[in-house]
Amino acid sequence: MRSTIIIPTNNRLDLLQRCIESIRRHTESGAEILVVDNGSSDGTILWCNRERIPFISLSRNEGFPAACNKGMRMAAGDTIVLLNNDTVVSPNWLDNLTAALYSSSDIGIVGPVMNYASGKQQVHYPYDDLEEYQRIAATVNRSAPSAWVRTDRLVGVCLVFRRELMERIGLLDERFSPGHFEDDDYCLRARLHGLRLLICPDSLIHHEGSASFRRDGEEAQQRLVERNLQAFIDKWQIDPRVYI
């Protein structure tokens, strides 16, 4: 079984390098990495070329949903992983997520726990640096199917699903570009097709936390959140905050 890990990025080459280094160190050999560069000007494409990392280069920043969609169209894997560039992964992270995903035919999407997230996926482990995080994750990431938790939503920091889901419900909705609530929308669409979502406490990843959106300032980010919240409500006549 092959996985494609799609990483949208816009500048912040330092975060992308750190993310990919952790993937290379802690992911089984059956996974491929696909970077989707949203018009970076910091040498991201040169670095991907040098490192022989497959990439899609966009001339401008088209936003997170559009970048994910371009990656999903190009992905060769049976399993699709959408992963933020400001994450760091640890041993067994993907093994445990795919074990949960393929544990039943009615599992639609699975996601890990992390230090920074909205809702039920946020966990509190006492680490001050990434070295300590890796030590803790080595203990946390022990396969534990009994710990998997059914949920109504998963955050888009890391979403793992079968290719068949994409073929069944489509791509991310780009009305939510440049980002926020496209993950809630995708999860709801999966659930409307009778599929379950699972949080996997046996997969801990580190998340820096809204690194791309923070660059524009808190006020701009809040306006974007409010705009896309209203777009979600207009589309579904549901307030997604009831799931958090």
N, C-alpha and C positions, 0 to 999 in steps of 0.2 A: 504494500500500500504506500503510495507516494503523497507527500504533503507539499503544498506550495505556500510559503510564508510571504505575504504581500506587505511591504512596508512603505506607506506613503511618507514623503519627506519634503520639507521646504527649508533650505539652509540648515543650520545646526548640524553640520557634519560631525562635530564632536559626539553628539548624542547618537547619530546613526552608526558611527564607528564602534561605539561602546555596545550598542544593541547587537550589531552583527557579530562582534567578537564573542559575546555571550551565547549567541545562537550557535556559532561554529563550535564552541567549546562544549555546549550542553544539549545538543540536539542530535537525534539519531541520523544516520547517513542517508535515509530515504527522503529527506526534506530538501527542497530547493528554496532559495531566496530570490525574490523578485522585488527590486526597489522601483517605486514610481516617484520620480523627481518632479516636484511642482515648481519648475522654473528657478531652481536654486542658483545663486551667484557666488557660492563659496567653495567651488571645486568639487562638489559632490560627484558629478559625472566623471571627472578625471579620476577621482579615487575609485569609483566603481569599476571603471575601465582597468585601472592598474590592478585591482583586486580580483578581476574577472568575475564580477558579480553581475548577473543579468539585470538590466534596468530598462525602464521606459522613461524617456526624457520629454517633458512637456515644456512648451515655450513660455508659459506663464503659470501662475498659481491658480489652478482650477478648483481647489478645495479638496477636502478629505473624501467626500462621497464619490466625486468624479475620478479621483486618483485610484480609489479602491476598485471602482468599476472597470477602469482600464486594465488594472492588474488582474481582476477576476476573469476578464475576457481572454487574457493571455495565459492564464495559469494552466499548467499541465497536470497538476496533482488531482488525486481522487478526493483529498481533503484540502479545504481552503482555510487558511489562517490569516485573518486581518490583524495586524500588529502595529501599534504606535511606535514611532521611532524613538520615543523617550522612555523605553522600557529596557529592563535587563532581565534575562531569564536564567534559570538554574537547572540542575540535573533533574531529569525525568519530567520536566514541565509539560512537554508535548506528548510524551508517552501516556501520561496519566489523563490528559485531556482527550486524546483520541480513544483511549480505553472507555471513557465515559460516553463519548459520542457514538461509538459502535456497540455499546452495551445493549441497545434496543433499537428497533427500526423506527420507533416513534420519537426518538431524540432528534431535535432539529438543530439546536445550537448549544454549545457549552462554552464556559469561560472560567478563568482562574480566579483566585483571590489575590488581592494586592494591597499595598500600603496606602494608596491614594486612589479613591474611587467614590462615586456617589452610590448610595444604597448598600445592599447587603454584601457586596463583594469586598468591601473594605474591611481589612483585619488589622489588628494591632499587635505587632511583634516588636520587641525592644531592640532595634538595631540603629546604629548611628552612621554606619558607612556600608559600602557594598561588600566589603570583605566579611563583615559580620552578617549581612543579609545572606550571603552564600552559605555560611555556616548554619544559619537557622533553616534556610530552605532545604539543605541536605537532610534535615530531620523531618521537616514538614512534608516534603514531596515523596512520601512513601504511599504506595497505592492503597487507597482506602475507599472502595466503592460504597461502603456503608455510610460514608460521610457526605456523599454527593447530595445536593439539596435542590429540589425543584424550585423554580422561580418564575416570575412573570416578565422579567427584563434582565438583560445583561449589558454592561457598558461596552462601548466599542473599542476600548483600549486593546482588547484581545478577544476576538470572536472566532470560534472554530466550528466548521460545519462541512457537510458533504457537498461535493459538486452537484449532486442531485437536487439539493435544496435550492441552489442558485438557478438551476434549470427549471425548477418548479415554481418559485415565487419571484424570480427575476433578480435584478441588481438593486443596489442602494438607490433610494429616491434622491435625485440631485436637487430637488427643490430646497433641501436642507443645507446646501452648500453655503459657506465653506465648511460648516460642520455644526453639530449639536442636534440631537433628536433623530438623526438618520439611523442610529442604533436602536432606539426605542421603536421606530417605525418598522425596522427589519424584524425585530423580535415579535412584534404584534402580528405581522404578516405570517410569520412561521406558526404562531399559535393559532391563527385563524384557519390554518391548514391542518389543525389537529396535532401539531408537534409540540413536544415538551422542551423546556429549556432547563439546563442544569448548571449550578455553581459547583465547582470542584475544589474543595478546600485542600486536596492533596496536590495542588499545583499553585505554587506561590511565585508571583513575579513582582519585580520592583517597577514602580511607575513614578516618573519624575513629576508628572502632573500638569497637563495643559500647557506644555512648554511653548508650543507654537502660538496658541491664542493669547498667552500672557504678554507676548511681545507687543501687541496692539494696545495694551493697557486694560485695566479692570473695567473701566466704563464702557469701552467698545465691546468687550467680551460680554458684559451684562446685556447690552442692547441686542447683541446677536442671539443670546440665549432667549431673551424675551420674544424676539421676532420669530425664531424657529419653534418655540413653544406654541405660539399662536398658529403657526403653519400646521403643526401637528394636530392641534385642536380643530382647526378648520377642516382638515382632511378626514379625521376620524370621529369628531364630536365626542372625544374622550380627552380628559386631562391626564397626561402620562405620569404626573406626579403621584397619582394614587398607587402606582406600582413601587415607588421608592421606599 
